[in-house]
Amino acid sequence: MGLDGIILAGGKSRRLGTDKTIVRLGNSRLVDIALETISSVVDSIIIVTNSPQLFEGLPARVVTDVQPGTGPLGGILTGLLLGEHEHALVVACDMPFLNVGLLQHMARQVDGYDVVMPRVDDTLEPLHAIYSHHCVEPIRRLLAEGDLRIVDIINVLNEVRVRYIDKDEIDMFDPSRLSFFNINTSDDLERARAEYDRRCGRR
């Protein structure tokens, strides 16, 4: 079963104070790190962005939102509409510690489900999840009703078949759960750079 990869790279980064798409850890932009990580899990990659000129030359299809101004939900919709396969892995570009083992485990669970999503207690990870084309119409309805917050994805989940990846499964691959760490503030960026340098053996 084929799988698309969707990297959402359209955030406005108000809290960080700079465009996340050009932030670097070491010598790599955040989007480069995400692309390299998911490339071993998916068959094709789409980058959804407001700034396509920043990603010229990357081994991915670069697109803009089919419904501009609709945030991450609109980015998910865009990727699903433009993808080649029934299912797509969605990740945010500002998640630098994606775990290949966990992503591969999630990809193995898609048969019979429309969504495969990590869940730790009551916390869902909608920007680290797999969606099928059956989610397109529920997302369209949300956007038509003006529900643009990613937390509103729960209304989609109530309409489709969901396979939750709970914490015991997550911990088999990523006990630190840094897969879900994302960069929103300068403190987050400082922590990410320290962790990235540690993993790369830098001091």
N, C-alpha and C positions, 0 to 999 in steps of 0.2 A: 504494500500500500504506500503510495507516494505521499510526501509531506512537504508543504511549503513552509518557508520561514518568513515571518514578518517582523521587521525591526521598526519600532516606532521611534522616530527621530524628529518629532515636530514640537517638542515642548518649548515653552517660552522662557523657562528658567528664571522666573522673577526672583525667587528666593536666593538662587545662586549668584545672580548678578551678571552672569555671562552665558553665552549660548552653550548648552551642554554638548552640542554636536561637535564643537571644536576643542573641548577639554581633553587634555592628554594625561594618561598615566604612563610614566616612562616615555617611550617614543611613540606610543600608540594612542590614537583618538579612541574615545569610548565606543564609537560606532564600529571601529576596526576590530576592537576586542570582541564585541558581540558577534560580529560577522564571522570572525575566525572560529569562535566557540561553537556556534550553531551549525556551521558548514558541515560538520561531521555527523549531524543528526538529520538534516533536511536535504531535500533534493533540489530545491531552488529557493532563492532569497529575494524578497521585496523589501526595500527601504521606503517607508512612508514619511515624507518630510515636507516642510514648508520651504526648504532651501535646497533644491535639487542640485544646484551648481556646486555644493560642497562635497558631493559624493561622486563626481565624474571619475570614471576609471576603475571604480570598485566592481568586483565580480558579483553584481547584484542588479536587479531591475529597480530603478529609482522612480518613484511616482509621487504625485501630490494627492491630497485628499479629494475624494469624489464629492464630499460635502464639507467644504472648508469651514473652519471655526467650530468643529464639533468634537475637538479634543481626542483623547485616546479611543473612545468608542467609535468615533468617525474613522480613526486610523485602522482599527480592527475591521470595520466594515469595508474600507477601501482594499485592504489586503485580501480579504475573503473574496471580494468581487473580482479582483484582478489576478488572483492566484490560479495555478494550473491544476491543483489537486483538491480533493474533497475536504481534507483537513489541513490546518495551518497552525504551526507553533508561533505564538506571539510573545515577543519579549520587548522590553523597553531598552533604549540605547544606553540608559544610565545605570544599568545593572552589570557591573564589571566582573562579578564573581560567579557567573553562571556555571553550573556543574554539569559536565557532559554526561556523566553516569545517570544523574537524576533526569535529565532531558531525554536520554535514550529510554529510560524506564517509563517515562510518561508516554513516549511515542509507541511503546509496545502495548499500551492500554487502550488505544483508540477504537479498536474493533467493537462495534455495538454502542458507541457513545458519541455524543455531539460535542461534549466538553470534557477535557481532562484538566483538572485544576488542583494545585496544592492548597491544603487547608490546615492551619495550625490552630487548634482550638476553634475559636469563632472567626479567625482572621483568614480571609481568602486572598489568593494571589492572582488576580485577573490579568495582570501584565506579565505573567509567567505561566501561560496556559495554552492548551490546544483547543481550537474551535473548528467546527465543521460548517459547511454551507447552510445547514439547518438553522444556524444562528443569525443568518442575514436578515430575515424578515422581522424577528423579534428586536434586533438592534435598530432596524429602520423605524419601527414603531416607537421605540424609546426616543430616538432623535426627533421624530415628528412631534412628539409630545413635549420636547424641550428638556428631556432628562439627559444631560450631558456629562454628569459625574460618573466616574468609573465605578463608584460604589453602586450605581443603579444597575450594574450588570446582574445583580441578584434577580431582577425581573426577567432577564433572559434565561437565567438558570432554572427558573420555575417552569419554563416552557419546553425544555429540552432534556435529553438524557445526559446526566452528569456522572462522571467517575472522579470522586475526590481522592487525592493523594494525601493521606493523613500523615501526622508527624512521625509515626513509627517508620513508615516507608521513606519519608524524606531523610530521616536520620541515618538510614542505611547508606546513603550516598553523601549527604552533606549535614553532618551533625551540628556544625556551626550555624547552619541555615543562612550563610552569607549569600546564597543564590538569590535571596530576595532583597538584599541590601541595595538601595538605590541612592543616588547622589542628588540631594535637593538644596543643601546649604554648603557654605564654605567649610564648616566643621565636618560634614559628610565627605567632602572632597579631600580634606586633610587625612581623615581616617582611611579613605580608599587608597590614597597614595602610599601611606605607610604599609597597608596590607599588601598592596601590589608589589612594592619594593621587597617586602619580606618574602613573598612567593617567588620573586625573581632572584633572590639571594643577594639583593643589594642591602647596604647598611646606610 
